[in-house]
Amino acid sequence: MDRDLAFARMFHALREGVYMGTLSVNSTSTLAANPHLKKIFGYPLDAVESIVQPFDPSRFVDPQARQTFIELLDRDEGVVDHLLRVRKVDGTPIWIEVSATASHRPRDTQQSQLAVLHVEALVRDVSERKKKDDQSRDGRYQLLQAEKMAALGQTISGVAH
């Protein structure tokens, strides 16, 4: 089997979102997006890849999170399991986990001094896992509060007698 064909089949069959494109402080450009990435963000599966922009500034619930993400990619040339809160096409917030590598694109000194990063990323929707973690943490917090109240009640009862 032709190696290029094998990679293309894997790209389309992979059950994680795959993104390849460029990021800068104010813009993003998508070179490739697999069907699972489109599904995660709520794009139609037949959407042209160039309109699939998971790291566009408008996708981020917290704009500072995008800035931090780009700074990490710029400084460390990648991230592993980086948690981000983003919005799907319909505006629904979701949690994603991103593992990515980044390299600097040659800068056009005539254009800009801002870094443009070429990024390859794997993206996972971890909304359900995050929801369960939050519920578990809330349950532990409530249990701890109940134990504190019980101890306080015993202390007050002891003082009253």
Disulfide bonds with the S-S distance in Angstrom:
none
